[in-house]
Amino acid sequence: MFFCSIAFAQNPILKGLGVSDPHVRVFQDTIYLYSGHDANPKDKTWVMKDWRVFSSTDLRHWSLQGTISPKDNYMDDNSTDCWASDAATRNGKYYFYFSDRKRGVGVMSASSPTGNFKDALGKPLVAPMHDPTILIDDDVEKTPYLIYGDKEGGGFHITKLNDDMISIAETPKPIQINGEAWENAPHWMDKNYLFKHKDWYYLSWGRDYAVSKNIYGPYQCFGGVGKGYNLNEFAHGSFFKWKGQFYHIWCYYINKGYKFRESIITYCHIDDSGKIVTDTNFLDQHFSNGVGQYNASWEKIEAEWFYEKSSTIEKIGSEKDGFVLSNIKDKDWVRFANLTFDKAYQKLIVNSSFKGKKGTLEIRTKSPKGKCIGKLELTAKNQSKVFQKRELKIDHGISKEDVYVVFKSTENSVLQLDWIKFIQ
């Protein structure tokens, strides 16, 4: 079954649709959300009759691309056990990995990320256990791995997949996790997710995670991903990158005692020490607004909330001290997409630091080479290791469009950006 449904970004996203166990994958230039489907807010046990695939190209509009039915795999046609899933691509094909409750993990394939997915094996790929995550490593071979399982089933397990993506290349191995967070996790703990950042593998479950430099482990507990907003032991989520930004998406039960979930997306950061920081500060201020859109009326727009940036710009900082964008050099830019000017604004305050002989900070619309609505000249006199608030005049009326902060400079000049603030 294929049809489209459009929704604007807010939190929770796709409100009222029972979006659970969200795993996001980016294929080509599109974001795909593979989710479970909680049937009814009044259900007191899990009733999950299918999986769904949503897509977006801007994190604001989501289209329901299709439904994946247990009728198209080895599960019972009337199954209500369509638990967590994930997806991957290889050799021009797409693969959908699904849970048949805790009985096993199956795999389906298609020529498109949205289907039609058909059973690849007619039986489980691995059994028992559930909750698959696929990681394609960054080695020369782009080795694929399957991670799955739960604590009471012997812990999370990992196995290398063959190049065909529908068979395992080795006997699955249990993953050793050291630390109190795993020791104290409930016996039923599942909902794993695995990603790689630089040389480290990050294995998460609920609100906790562990790290290792070896994909097989052992992993060492490294902290929690965030606080509040139902980031607890029931939070099944995933992490993804889009246009240089990092995001965290997770689901939560909307009412205690009922098996109906919705999902939240916010910005996410990995700090200078390698720790995950889910940006709940953004949620505190702009929960219902959601990501991927901004408003000039905000108290300030943090640089780390960018929608897109030049590839060499770095996000640095910590949860305690905050985050900034660093290593901004000649012709680099930061994009804040879909920025609403609800009234005319005449000034912009930029909190930044500058090092170098000469530079120009330009505010442009629509593209890095679009109309310039404001400009700030920087000279050696403006050099400072500490952040300073600088004011520039802008000329912009009521509208909604992309805004670019563009830096132009002489050789070796560097800018750091903390936040911007529009003034009437």
Backbone hydrogen bonds, N-H to C=O, Kabsch-Sander energy under -0.5 kcal/mol:
donor,donor_aa,acceptor,acceptor_aa,energy
7,A,62,W,-0.6
13,I,263,S,-2.2
15,K,12,P,-0.6
17,L,14,L,-1.7
20,S,18,G,-0.7
20,S,36,G,-1.2
23,H,34,Y,-2.4
25,R,32,Y,-2.7
27,F,25,R,-0.6
27,F,30,T,-1.9
30,T,27,F,-1.7
31,I,56,S,-3.0
32,Y,25,R,-3.1
33,L,54,F,-2.8
34,Y,23,H,-2.9
34,Y,32,Y,-0.6
35,S,33,L,-0.6
35,S,52,R,-2.4
36,G,20,S,-3.0
37,H,50,D,-0.6
38,D,18,G,-2.2
39,A,47,V,-2.1
43,D,40,N,-2.0
48,M,46,W,-0.5
48,M,80,T,-2.1
49,K,47,V,-0.5
51,W,68,I,-2.3
52,R,35,S,-2.3
53,V,66,G,-2.4
54,F,33,L,-2.6
54,F,52,R,-0.5
55,S,63,S,-2.2
56,S,31,I,-2.0
62,W,7,A,-1.3
62,W,60,R,-0.5
63,S,55,S,-2.7
64,L,5,S,-0.6
65,Q,53,V,-2.6
65,Q,63,S,-0.9
66,G,53,V,-1.2
67,T,1,M,-1.6
68,I,51,W,-2.7
69,S,67,T,-0.6
72,D,69,S,-1.8
73,N,70,P,-1.5
79,S,76,D,-2.0
82,C,48,M,-2.6
83,W,81,D,-2.0
83,W,99,S,-1.2
85,S,21,D,-0.5
86,D,97,Y,-2.2
88,A,95,Y,-2.0
90,R,93,K,-2.2
93,K,90,R,-2.1
94,Y,110,A,-2.7
95,Y,88,A,-3.2
96,F,108,M,-2.6
97,Y,86,D,-2.8
97,Y,95,Y,-0.5
98,F,106,G,-1.8
99,S,83,W,-0.6
99,S,84,A,-1.0
100,D,104,G,-2.3
101,R,81,D,-1.9
101,R,99,S,-1.0
103,R,100,D,-2.6
105,V,126,V,-2.7
106,G,98,F,-2.2
108,M,96,F,-2.5
109,S,118,K,-2.6
110,A,94,Y,-2.0
115,G,112,S,-1.4
118,K,109,S,-2.3
119,D,72,D,-1.7
120,A,107,V,-2.4
121,L,107,V,-0.6
125,L,105,V,-3.0
126,V,105,V,-1.5
129,M,102,K,-2.6
133,T,147,I,-2.3
135,L,145,Y,-2.0
137,D,135,L,-0.7
137,D,143,T,-3.1
142,K,139,D,-1.2
145,Y,135,L,-2.2
146,L,159,T,-2.8
147,I,133,T,-2.7
148,Y,157,H,-2.0
149,G,130,H,-3.4
150,D,155,G,-0.5
151,K,189,M,-2.4
152,E,187,H,-1.4
153,G,150,D,-0.5
154,G,151,K,-1.4
155,G,150,D,-1.9
157,H,148,Y,-3.4
158,I,173,K,-2.5
159,T,146,L,-2.0
161,L,144,P,-2.7
162,N,167,S,-2.8
165,M,162,N,-1.9
169,A,160,K,-3.2
170,E,160,K,-0.6
173,K,158,I,-2.8
175,I,156,F,-3.1
176,Q,174,P,-0.6
176,Q,216,Y,-0.5
178,N,219,Y,-3.3
183,E,179,G,-2.1
184,N,180,E,-3.0
185,A,182,W,-0.8
189,M,186,P,-1.9
193,Y,204,S,-1.5
195,F,202,Y,-2.0
197,H,200,W,-2.8
200,W,197,H,-2.3
201,Y,212,S,-3.4
202,Y,195,F,-3.4
203,L,201,Y,-0.6
203,L,210,A,-2.9
204,S,193,Y,-3.2
204,S,202,Y,-0.6
205,W,208,D,-2.7
206,G,191,K,-0.5
208,D,205,W,-2.3
209,Y,223,G,-1.5
210,A,203,L,-2.4
211,V,220,Q,-2.3
212,S,201,Y,-1.6
217,G,214,N,-2.0
219,Y,176,Q,-2.9
220,Q,211,V,-2.5
221,C,178,N,-3.0
222,F,209,Y,-2.5
223,G,209,Y,-0.8
225,V,207,R,-3.1
231,L,228,G,-1.6
232,N,230,N,-2.0
235,A,232,N,-1.8
236,H,234,F,-1.0
237,G,235,A,-0.6
238,S,249,I,-2.4
240,F,247,Y,-1.8
242,W,245,Q,-2.5
245,Q,242,W,-2.0
247,Y,240,F,-2.7
248,H,266,T,-2.3
249,I,238,S,-2.5
250,W,264,I,-1.8
251,C,236,H,-1.7
252,Y,262,E,-2.1
254,I,260,F,-2.0
258,Y,255,N,-1.9
259,K,43,D,-2.8
260,F,258,Y,-1.4
262,E,252,Y,-1.9
263,S,13,I,-0.6
264,I,250,W,-2.7
266,T,248,H,-2.0
268,C,246,F,-2.5
269,H,277,V,-2.2
271,D,269,H,-0.6
271,D,275,K,-2.7
272,D,317,G,-2.3
274,G,271,D,-2.1
277,V,269,H,-3.3
278,T,225,V,-2.4
279,D,267,Y,-2.6
280,T,278,T,-2.2
283,L,279,D,-1.0
284,D,280,T,-2.5
285,Q,281,N,-1.3
286,H,282,F,-3.4
287,F,283,L,-1.2
290,G,286,H,-1.8
294,Y,338,N,-1.6
296,A,340,T,-2.9
298,W,295,N,-1.9
301,I,420,I,-3.1
302,E,300,K,-0.6
303,A,418,D,-2.6
305,W,302,E,-1.7
306,F,303,A,-1.6
307,Y,335,R,-2.7
308,E,335,R,-1.5
309,K,243,K,-0.8
310,S,333,W,-2.1
313,I,310,S,-1.3
314,E,326,S,-2.5
316,I,314,E,-0.6
316,I,324,V,-2.4
318,S,322,G,-1.8
322,G,318,S,-2.1
324,V,316,I,-2.5
325,L,417,L,-2.7
326,S,314,E,-3.8
326,S,324,V,-0.5
328,I,415,L,-2.0
329,K,327,N,-0.7
331,K,407,F,-2.2
332,D,329,K,-2.4
334,V,405,V,-1.8
335,R,308,E,-3.4
336,F,403,V,-3.0
337,A,335,R,-0.6
339,L,401,E,-2.2
340,T,294,Y,-2.6
340,T,338,N,-0.6
341,F,339,L,-0.5
341,F,399,S,-3.4
342,D,340,T,-0.8
345,Y,396,H,-1.7
346,Q,423,I,-1.6
347,K,423,I,-2.4
348,L,392,L,-2.3
349,I,421,K,-3.2
350,V,348,L,-0.5
350,V,390,R,-3.1
351,N,349,I,-0.5
351,N,419,W,-2.8
352,S,350,V,-0.8
352,S,388,Q,-2.2
353,S,416,Q,-2.0
355,K,414,V,-2.4
359,G,378,L,-2.6
360,T,408,K,-3.5
361,L,376,L,-3.0
362,E,360,T,-0.6
362,E,406,V,-3.3
363,I,374,G,-2.6
364,R,362,E,-0.6
364,R,404,Y,-2.7
365,T,371,K,-1.8
366,K,402,D,-2.2
367,S,365,T,-1.4
370,G,367,S,-1.9
373,I,363,I,-2.9
373,I,371,K,-0.6
374,G,363,I,-0.9
375,K,393,K,-0.6
376,L,361,L,-2.5
378,L,359,G,-3.6
380,A,357,K,-1.1
382,N,379,T,-2.0
383,Q,380,A,-1.4
384,S,354,F,-2.1
388,Q,352,S,-3.0
390,R,350,V,-2.6
390,R,388,Q,-0.6
392,L,348,L,-2.3
394,I,346,Q,-2.5
395,D,373,I,-1.5
396,H,345,Y,-1.1
399,S,341,F,-1.3
401,E,339,L,-1.8
403,V,336,F,-2.3
404,Y,364,R,-3.4
405,V,334,V,-2.7
406,V,362,E,-3.1
406,V,404,Y,-0.7
407,F,332,D,-2.6
408,K,360,T,-2.7
410,T,358,K,-1.8
413,S,410,T,-1.7
414,V,355,K,-3.0
415,L,328,I,-2.4
416,Q,353,S,-2.4
417,L,325,L,-2.5
418,D,351,N,-2.9
419,W,351,N,-1.1
420,I,301,I,-2.0
421,K,349,I,-2.1
423,I,347,K,-2.8
